[in-house]
Amino acid sequence: MARPQSPAPARFRDPRRTKYDFTESILVRCPRCERIAHVQPAPDEDRQGTPGVFFAPRRLVCRGCGLSRQTSSQRIALWRSSAGPALDPYFGTPLWLQTETRHGWLWAYNLEHLTFLRQFVAASLRERAPWYDTGKKMTVVARLPVWIKSAKNRDEVLRAVERIRGSVSAG
Protein backbone atom coordinates (compact mmCIF):
# COMPACT_ATOMS: atom_id res chain seq x y z
CA MET A 1 0.00 0.00 0.00
CA ALA A 2 1.36 3.39 -0.99
CA ARG A 3 2.02 5.87 1.78
CA PRO A 4 -0.20 8.95 1.71
CA GLN A 5 1.48 11.99 0.24
CA SER A 6 0.98 15.44 1.66
CA PRO A 7 -0.74 17.73 -0.81
CA ALA A 8 1.67 19.56 -3.07
CA PRO A 9 2.08 23.25 -2.41
CA ALA A 10 0.44 25.49 -4.97
CA ARG A 11 3.52 27.73 -5.05
CA PHE A 12 7.20 26.97 -5.59
CA ARG A 13 9.86 29.64 -5.07
CA ASP A 14 13.24 28.79 -6.54
CA PRO A 15 15.69 28.66 -3.61
CA ARG A 16 18.54 29.03 -6.14
CA ARG A 17 20.04 25.62 -5.50
CA THR A 18 22.54 24.30 -8.00
CA LYS A 19 23.40 20.73 -8.91
CA TYR A 20 26.48 21.05 -6.70
CA ASP A 21 24.20 21.34 -3.67
CA PHE A 22 22.99 17.77 -4.20
CA THR A 23 26.35 15.99 -4.66
CA GLU A 24 27.17 15.43 -0.98
CA SER A 25 25.67 11.92 -1.11
CA ILE A 26 24.79 10.20 -4.39
CA LEU A 27 22.86 6.94 -4.84
CA VAL A 28 24.33 4.75 -7.59
CA ARG A 29 24.04 1.23 -8.98
CA CYS A 30 26.83 -0.95 -7.58
CA PRO A 31 29.19 -2.01 -10.39
CA ARG A 32 29.58 -5.46 -8.81
CA CYS A 33 26.13 -6.56 -7.55
CA GLU A 34 23.72 -4.04 -9.22
CA ARG A 35 22.22 -2.98 -5.85
CA ILE A 36 22.10 0.47 -4.26
CA ALA A 37 25.49 1.93 -3.37
CA HIS A 38 26.47 5.35 -1.99
CA VAL A 39 29.05 7.82 -3.23
CA GLN A 40 30.03 10.17 -0.44
CA PRO A 41 33.02 12.22 0.68
CA ALA A 42 35.85 10.02 1.91
CA PRO A 43 36.82 10.44 5.56
CA ASP A 44 39.62 12.97 5.79
CA GLU A 45 41.30 14.18 8.96
CA ASP A 46 42.17 17.57 7.45
CA ARG A 47 38.64 18.29 6.28
CA GLN A 48 36.98 17.09 9.52
CA GLY A 49 33.58 16.44 7.93
CA THR A 50 33.11 19.91 6.45
CA PRO A 51 30.14 19.58 4.06
CA GLY A 52 30.02 21.07 0.60
CA VAL A 53 33.53 20.32 -0.60
CA PHE A 54 32.83 19.39 -4.20
CA PHE A 55 36.36 18.32 -5.16
CA ALA A 56 37.03 16.30 -2.00
CA PRO A 57 38.06 12.64 -2.41
CA ARG A 58 35.02 10.36 -2.72
CA ARG A 59 34.26 6.83 -1.66
CA LEU A 60 31.81 4.40 -3.30
CA VAL A 61 30.42 1.94 -0.75
CA CYS A 62 27.96 -0.91 -1.32
CA ARG A 63 26.40 -2.48 1.76
CA GLY A 64 25.08 -5.37 -0.33
CA CYS A 65 28.38 -6.87 -1.48
CA GLY A 66 30.90 -4.88 0.55
CA LEU A 67 32.48 -3.12 -2.42
CA SER A 68 34.51 -0.06 -1.46
CA ARG A 69 36.35 2.18 -3.89
CA GLN A 70 37.96 5.56 -3.41
CA THR A 71 38.89 8.29 -5.85
CA SER A 72 40.91 11.42 -5.32
CA SER A 73 40.66 12.45 -8.94
CA GLN A 74 40.13 16.11 -9.68
CA ARG A 75 38.37 15.12 -12.92
CA ILE A 76 34.63 15.38 -12.38
CA ALA A 77 31.98 15.10 -15.09
CA LEU A 78 28.51 16.41 -14.20
CA TRP A 79 25.66 14.96 -16.21
CA ARG A 80 23.98 17.57 -18.43
CA SER A 81 21.55 15.67 -20.62
CA SER A 82 18.27 13.82 -20.43
CA ALA A 83 18.99 11.91 -23.65
CA GLY A 84 20.43 8.85 -21.92
CA PRO A 85 20.99 7.22 -18.54
CA ALA A 86 22.75 9.52 -16.06
CA LEU A 87 26.10 8.73 -14.45
CA ASP A 88 27.57 9.90 -11.18
CA PRO A 89 30.25 12.59 -11.57
CA TYR A 90 32.99 10.84 -9.58
CA PHE A 91 33.06 7.16 -10.61
CA GLY A 92 30.96 7.21 -13.79
CA THR A 93 28.55 4.56 -12.47
CA PRO A 94 24.82 4.74 -13.33
CA LEU A 95 22.63 6.64 -10.90
CA TRP A 96 20.07 4.59 -8.97
CA LEU A 97 17.40 7.30 -9.03
CA GLN A 98 16.51 7.47 -12.71
CA THR A 99 13.88 6.30 -15.12
CA GLU A 100 13.10 6.75 -18.77
CA THR A 101 9.97 8.56 -19.92
CA ARG A 102 8.70 9.10 -23.44
CA HIS A 103 10.35 12.55 -23.40
CA GLY A 104 13.72 11.59 -21.96
CA TRP A 105 15.44 10.44 -18.81
CA LEU A 106 14.45 11.81 -15.41
CA TRP A 107 17.15 11.48 -12.76
CA ALA A 108 18.23 12.71 -9.33
CA TYR A 109 21.42 12.36 -7.31
CA ASN A 110 19.69 11.55 -4.00
CA LEU A 111 16.29 11.59 -2.29
CA GLU A 112 16.63 15.26 -1.36
CA HIS A 113 17.17 16.11 -5.05
CA LEU A 114 14.18 13.94 -6.03
CA THR A 115 11.96 15.66 -3.45
CA PHE A 116 13.10 19.04 -4.77
CA LEU A 117 12.12 18.03 -8.33
CA ARG A 118 8.76 16.70 -7.13
CA GLN A 119 7.98 19.98 -5.33
CA PHE A 120 8.83 21.99 -8.44
CA VAL A 121 6.82 19.84 -10.85
CA ALA A 122 3.77 19.57 -8.57
CA ALA A 123 3.48 23.32 -8.00
CA SER A 124 1.00 25.16 -10.19
CA LEU A 125 2.75 28.50 -9.56
CA ARG A 126 6.53 28.51 -10.02
CA GLU A 127 8.44 31.65 -9.10
CA ARG A 128 12.01 32.50 -9.99
CA ALA A 129 14.11 35.35 -8.66
CA PRO A 130 13.82 38.56 -10.69
CA TRP A 131 16.31 38.85 -13.54
CA TYR A 132 17.88 41.97 -12.03
CA ASP A 133 18.50 40.31 -8.65
CA THR A 134 22.10 39.37 -7.91
CA GLY A 135 23.05 35.81 -7.11
CA LYS A 136 22.98 32.44 -8.81
CA LYS A 137 21.21 32.48 -12.17
CA MET A 138 21.68 28.96 -13.56
CA THR A 139 19.99 26.99 -10.80
CA VAL A 140 18.68 23.44 -10.98
CA VAL A 141 15.27 24.80 -11.94
CA ALA A 142 16.69 27.02 -14.69
CA ARG A 143 18.55 24.07 -16.21
CA LEU A 144 15.65 21.61 -16.26
CA PRO A 145 14.57 20.40 -19.70
CA VAL A 146 11.46 22.07 -21.11
CA TRP A 147 9.47 18.82 -21.05
CA ILE A 148 9.87 18.61 -17.25
CA LYS A 149 8.75 22.23 -16.82
CA SER A 150 5.71 21.85 -19.08
CA ALA A 151 2.37 21.74 -17.24
CA LYS A 152 0.95 19.32 -19.79
CA ASN A 153 3.55 16.72 -18.70
CA ARG A 154 3.04 17.28 -14.95
CA ASP A 155 1.16 14.03 -14.28
CA GLU A 156 3.60 11.93 -16.29
CA VAL A 157 6.63 13.46 -14.58
CA LEU A 158 5.08 13.03 -11.12
CA ARG A 159 4.37 9.36 -11.89
CA ALA A 160 8.01 8.97 -12.94
CA VAL A 161 9.17 10.59 -9.69
CA GLU A 162 7.04 8.17 -7.66
CA ARG A 163 8.37 5.24 -9.72
CA ILE A 164 11.92 6.36 -8.92
CA ARG A 165 11.11 6.78 -5.22
CA GLY A 166 9.62 3.28 -5.16
CA SER A 167 12.84 1.83 -6.56
CA VAL A 168 14.69 2.81 -3.37
CA SER A 169 12.59 0.52 -1.17
CA ALA A 170 12.65 -2.24 -3.80
CA GLY A 171 16.43 -2.05 -4.22
Order of alpha helices (4+ residues) and beta strands (2+ residues): beta-beta-beta-beta-beta-beta-beta-alpha-beta-alpha-alpha-alpha
